[in-house]
């Protein structure tokens, strides 16, 4: 095995991801190659130091960790729904939902016709006529003959 | 149930009992994983107090999301996903920037060969070497958060690449490249040490 190939496989060897044959081949190379063996040792040492570091840091907080359940339980209680939540759901949300439904029906009646004040009840076109005074006519071009529904002259309706 | 008997109860049984309303079962789950969770959280956020907050939040969230757990999968993989996400979110909010760059993280030109620190073999030896312990903390904190998470889950928790990929919702290839980068960076930061 060449060093270039061995260097690429050192991580796999450390993490146990080489097949038995590949791992044996790597170990043979490391036995024979000082630089590659040093590289493998240094990378393996990183893991060893991290594990030691974690053990030390966790050990420093053992007293606080022994009280973790108290904290977790407090957090669970804090997030629980209050006793009145089911009552709130029944006596507020249901009426609110009913009100929304009524409001929707005002715009969309069951018979499919438009409610008189639905915006789409008017197919409105804005037309302007040039004259000495500014005039704006709002014309409903819905079903039937067009009809003027509003005239604005000089800013007065 | 004695401590030894509790240790033999599979995670899934404790999850089922928790879902059935047995708060003691959820406590057993929490006790089983709190130290490991704290170690991972600490490595990500860098501060012990914040790590405890993260662990607490993660367990509380796990309690309320337990019904989403899929039986047949690993509880710790599912829980670690909650934990890691909260830890990374917390770290981002605190916006910690490393005070020491990797280029001058550890090795100083003033340190002679004979004064180089000794590589510890036990937690007690490392605990007695404050400078080294803090140096490792700085080196970990200098890594990008996902690289830090990957190397902690691999080296400290011993999780497989596939498990890490599931926790971080990334590919195994991404796990491998982040791990490679993190190891190289930490190796460089800690190269001032010689073993006995």
Interface residues (C-beta under 8 A of the other chain):
Chain A: X11 X15 X17 X42 X43 X45 X46 X47 X49 X50 X51 X52 X53 X54 X55 X56 X57 X58 X59 X60 X61 X64 X65 X68 X69 X71 X72 X73 X75 X76 X79
Chain B: X23 X27 X30 X31 X34 X35 X38 X39 X42 X43 X48 X52 X55 X56 X57 X59 X60 X63 X64 X119 X120 X122 X123 X125 X126 X127 X133 X136 X137 X140 X151 X152 X154 X155 X156 X161 X176 X179 X180 X183 X186 X187 X190 X191 X193 X195
